[in-house]
């Protein structure tokens, strides 16, 4: 007995010591791996040089480089030469897309006075590239239809749907009129879309100085803000329906692609549109009579803002050359040593509306610096486990053309191979911003904690956390940030090149950059120049280096990860929050509707109205039903259990020291990165089948702004209760499929731990 007892004690002691050893050894292995990764990143950082960013920024922005321009092609060839010099296997892939450029632009007030809009941005002696007038695209909105219209003018504030509700309350109809809307509150393409839906025959867009001019600060060249002649160019195609070349929806615009006739393209505007400066807007707005606008509609021009209609009557004429232009994407690849068929993709566009120093070249030169540094690692013997693909996109400005056409052309291959897409665009001085698929939230947080803010000497994560706490609107919101170990990332809507990857193919995506201290108002104008950026954007280019470090770490860590760092708990918690939002939306609509109908029934609007002013009561609304969210609630509960089980089993694997076989590891990672695909449906979203992601999409009436659970949320907003009920089932099934894939990943790890 004593011998047996002693043996048992010895056995337990040995087992205990062995467990400690294995645990220590496991931690040592992972510590060594982490140390190795840190050494790689330290070496990566040693290749980064702000002087190189400055030199490339000056060269790339030296001339206007819009789609189809000579310098756009020259820039693509220059970028190609850089990739090749750094050891990348690079090429230019050219697509052929419809890109209209203006040949006639007329805006004139014909009564009560005559005024002809300047429609030009004058050169400034402080801005050397502003004198390149022969190379610049004129001020215009791409994909406005041709038109020649005359009508009374109506001021519609930001031109979003709620503004037209306000007009209706005042008895003002824009049918047959030309509307003038200020930029802001939504994406520019929504404004002519809503105007046309209300019967307007033309649309003028302008930048009000309250939003983008002297009200915010000193104007350029004294300060950074938009001066009275600055104009925001931009596309007005209905991109929430589909992005890319408008004439080749769903297919790549290759050389042999069949293009739709202009008359058959559904996402062009229905009325002519033209952007103007606030210099040109002032005489139009000050000639309006009619009601004085509500306080929230008032800008900063030295006038009393009136709505109209009239007596100002304007003549608007827009004609374009509707040509097919080359779009030159530069694609650079570095083949993976272990998983060559798993691709980590990084992108930033290179085309601009004019010289585009901030948008997009501030991001492009940072990304190129990453590619240079990775090339330096490669030349020193390092090899990525996964294939890395760097993409310098063309044609983003007109409508995400270069990225969309590449994605549509290579869709089948990308569905099989793309692990993640990491995007950036403009960059400046200030705080990290990140939007992403929420499976990548922890991954981004971890990287942000390892990057030092160049102004403060703390991590960019700590600095962003401090700002969010200070900006939080309530004590509860502050406490949530203070107690949470992670900072939440934003959901992705649209407005940059991640859209086709995430929302058309279901590839997990990120969008990163810095900003918030580089105030200015030169967006899409001729003054978005090297001179402006070096004064007001990021004068030392330290935040360009910060972006390169951020993008570089995300690429390197994803490329070399043993098990891909997707966190399904973050996603499950986010979906639960989205469910709470749509339920609250429904309940709030019910309470608001009931209150409105009570007020109408009891004539409260009539009793409270000012008899000297027109004030019509709103229309009554049908009662809001109680939707059955149970299928979605059950699916989210299932998702949370699956996500939790995976995270626990993954932690057990890491603590055990056991390893997956190469085959098991390959299978596990394929399941992990393809989970995002299961969040898509073949049918796509109601009325817009190009967008197939059931969790994230740009809003039909927000444009860039995201709608989460878009099928459900927009059906509720549109009071389409039958469709909302259908979409609840669709999303529930989608989440159950997603959970099923997580369960498969869990089973692979379980088999190793048996």
ABEGO torsion letter per residue (X at the ends): XAAAAAAAAAAAAAAAAAAAAAAAAAAAAAAAAAAAAAAAAAAAAAABBAAAAAAAAAAAAABBBBBGBAAAAAAAAAAAAAAAAAGBBBBBBBBBBBBBBBABBBBBBAOABBBBBAGBBBBBAABAAAABAAABBBBBBBGBBBBBBBBBBBBAEAGBAAAAAAAAAAGBBABGBBBBBBBEGBBAAAAAAAAAAAGBABBBBBBBAAABEAAAEBBOAABABBBAABBBBEBABBAAABBEBAABBGBBBBAABBBBBAAABAABBABBBBBBBAAAAAAAAAABBEBBBBAAABBABBBBBBAOBOABBBBBBBBBBBBBBBBBBBBBBBBBAABAABBBBBBBBABBABAGAAOAAAAAAAAAAAAAAAAAAAAAGBBBABBBBBBBBBGAAAGGAAAAAAAAAAAAAAAAABABBBBBBBBBBEBBBBBBBAAAAAAAAAAAAABBBAAAGBBAAAAAAAAAAAABABAAAAAAAAABABBBBBBBBBGBAAAAAAAAAGBBBBBBEBEGABBEBABGBAABBAAAAAAAABAAGAAAAAAAAAAAAAAAAAAABABBBBBAAAAAAAAAAAAAAAAAAAAAAAAAAAAAAAAAAAGAAAAABBAABBBBBBBBBBBBBBBBAAAAAAAAAAAAAAAAAAAAAAAAAAAAGBBBBAAAAAAAAAAAAAAAAAABBAAEBBGBAABABAABBBBAAAEABBBBGAAAAAAAAAGBAAAAAAAAAAAAAAAAAAAAAAAAAAAAAAAAAX
